[in-house]
Amino acid sequence: QYPLPASAAVLGDLAERLDELSQLPACLQDANFHAYRGAVLMQLGRPVEAVEPLERALLTRPELFGAQMDLAQAHAAQGDLASAAALLDDLRGRAGLPPGMSLPLDREI
């Protein structure tokens, strides 16, 4: 549920619970679940761990703008600026990009 909790302790507990749930068959195929899990990990400052669920979300539903943005941030946080820039370039070229999203994209990389 958004917005994400502000408390690091609550986020940590949430990340543990999402990790447990990620093995359930219903969750394995739910792109929104994986996008949320990735967002929680990013909020916790764990970009390496966030990559897998974010990529899983985008494999199922490539139109998830937020997941792609989080994945770009995860790559940038790890120093992979080429991958981050490629993801952001792809977002910029998409039809249906939510209004106001282009400005934050331009500041990311």
C-alpha positions as CSV (number, residue, x, y, z in Angstrom):
1,Q,0.0,0.0,0.0
2,Y,1.3,3.4,-0.9
3,P,2.7,5.7,0.4
4,L,5.3,3.5,1.9
5,P,5.8,3.6,5.7
6,A,8.3,6.2,6.9
7,S,9.6,4.1,9.7
8,A,12.7,2.0,8.8
9,A,11.7,-0.6,11.4
10,V,8.2,-0.9,9.8
11,L,9.7,-1.0,6.4
12,G,12.2,-3.7,7.5
13,D,9.4,-5.9,8.9
14,L,7.4,-5.3,5.7
15,A,10.4,-6.4,3.6
16,E,10.7,-9.6,5.5
17,R,7.0,-10.4,5.2
18,L,7.1,-9.6,1.4
19,D,10.1,-11.9,1.1
20,E,8.2,-14.7,2.7
21,L,5.2,-14.1,0.5
22,S,7.3,-13.9,-2.7
23,Q,7.4,-17.7,-2.8
24,L,3.7,-18.2,-2.9
25,P,2.3,-19.2,-6.4
26,A,-0.2,-16.3,-6.4
27,C,2.6,-13.8,-5.7
28,L,5.1,-15.2,-8.1
29,Q,2.8,-14.1,-11.0
30,D,1.7,-10.8,-9.6
31,A,3.6,-7.9,-11.2
32,N,2.2,-5.3,-8.7
33,F,3.4,-7.4,-5.8
34,H,7.0,-7.5,-7.2
35,A,6.9,-3.8,-8.0
36,Y,5.8,-3.0,-4.4
37,R,8.5,-5.4,-3.0
38,G,11.1,-3.6,-5.1
39,A,9.9,-0.2,-4.0
40,V,10.1,-1.2,-0.3
41,L,13.7,-2.5,-0.8
42,M,14.6,0.7,-2.6
43,Q,13.2,2.8,0.3
44,L,15.3,0.7,2.7
45,G,18.4,1.6,0.6
46,R,18.8,-2.0,-0.7
47,P,19.1,-1.5,-4.4
48,V,21.0,-4.7,-5.1
49,E,18.1,-6.7,-3.6
50,A,15.5,-4.6,-5.4
51,V,16.7,-5.4,-8.9
52,E,15.2,-8.9,-9.0
53,P,11.7,-8.1,-8.0
54,L,11.6,-5.0,-10.2
55,E,12.8,-6.9,-13.2
56,R,10.3,-9.7,-12.4
57,A,7.5,-7.0,-12.3
58,L,8.6,-5.6,-15.7
59,L,8.8,-9.0,-17.3
60,T,5.1,-9.5,-16.5
61,R,3.9,-5.9,-17.0
62,P,6.4,-3.7,-18.9
63,E,4.0,-0.8,-18.7
64,L,4.6,-0.3,-15.0
65,F,6.2,3.2,-15.1
66,G,7.0,3.3,-11.4
67,A,8.8,-0.1,-11.4
68,Q,10.9,0.9,-14.4
69,M,11.8,4.2,-12.6
70,D,12.7,2.3,-9.4
71,L,14.8,-0.2,-11.5
72,A,16.7,2.7,-13.1
73,Q,17.3,4.2,-9.6
74,A,18.5,0.7,-8.4
75,H,21.0,0.5,-11.3
76,A,22.2,4.1,-10.7
77,A,22.7,3.4,-7.0
78,Q,25.0,0.5,-8.0
79,G,27.0,2.7,-10.4
80,D,25.5,1.1,-13.5
81,L,24.6,4.4,-15.1
82,A,24.4,3.0,-18.7
83,S,21.5,0.6,-17.7
84,A,19.8,3.4,-15.7
85,A,20.0,5.8,-18.6
86,A,18.7,3.2,-21.0
87,L,15.7,2.5,-18.8
88,L,15.0,6.3,-18.5
89,D,15.4,6.8,-22.2
90,D,12.9,4.0,-22.8
91,L,10.4,5.7,-20.4
92,R,10.8,9.1,-22.1
93,G,9.9,7.6,-25.4
94,R,6.7,5.9,-24.2
95,A,3.2,7.0,-25.0
96,G,1.0,7.4,-22.0
97,L,3.7,8.6,-19.6
98,P,1.9,10.2,-16.7
99,P,1.9,14.1,-16.8
100,G,4.7,15.6,-14.8
101,M,6.8,12.4,-14.8
102,S,9.3,13.7,-17.4
103,L,10.8,16.3,-15.0
104,P,11.7,13.8,-12.3
105,L,13.2,11.5,-15.1
106,D,15.4,14.2,-16.3
107,R,16.9,14.7,-12.9
108,E,17.6,11.0,-12.2
109,I,20.6,10.5,-14.4
